Amino acid sequence: MANLSSNTLPTVAENNLVSLLDAEQTKKEFATILKDDSPTFLAGILEYFRSDTAIQHCNPIDLIAECKKAAILGLPVNKFLGQAYIISYGNRPQFQIGYKGLIQLAMRTNFYKTINTDVVYEGELRYTNKLTGEFDFNGQRLSDRVIGYFAYFELKGGFAKTLYMNKDAMIKHALKYSASLSKYNYSSLASLPGAEAKKGVVGWLGNFDEMAQKTVLRLLLSKYGSYFGNATSTICRR
């Protein structure tokens, strides 16, 4: 397997993971899913493990099982690409799709002409039309302060929809639905880093703005978007 060597002394957990990744059964299972891309994907699991101290406390068997969910969807487990992540909850790994992964899955259906999501800075939101659901984000940016998040899609048939959530609503949503934030309150969450992620940390505690973009996009697609497969139905609700 490529890229499994390391210049640093491996831990017992890393040795266990390497053994599992080198096992013929593991190689066979991932080759069935990914064909020729399997070796690269398996090497990426180890690199992800090495880059995340929280994941290093997880059972390697459970980690591989969660990574297999990403493989089935054809999404690389890679923090830099931002399509799929493995997040540790009480030393139990859990696959989570990133907003870029949601866009990938939706675009593969061939229903969508375009999909976009982004942060909204102070001054950019000019008006909202409650009746039509239209938003104008062409105002002049006044500062680096993020005031909200939007997601937009247009289907090839012409139907288009935008969803916007201000930061206050997003913070309340995160506190209500994210298990990782059980020890946080509104004030502490509001002070978390936004555009700049904490190195080596994923999820709300690593990059609030990225998770917020995923949330608003997921809500938009689930309410107004075209169906894109049973395989994503549970995952996209997270």
Secondary structure, DSSP 8 states (H G I E B T S, - for coil): -TT---SS---HHHHHHHHHHHSHHHHHHHHHHHGGGHHHHHHHHHHHHHH-TTGGGS-HHHHHHHHHHHHHTT--B-TTTTSEEEEEETTEEEEEE-HHHHHHHHHHTT-EEEEEEEEEETTT--EEETTTTEEE--S---SS-EEEEEEEEEETTS-EEEEEEEHHHHHHHHHHH-GGGTT--HHHHHTS--SS--TT--STTT-HHHHHHHHHHHHHHHHHS----GGGTTGGG-
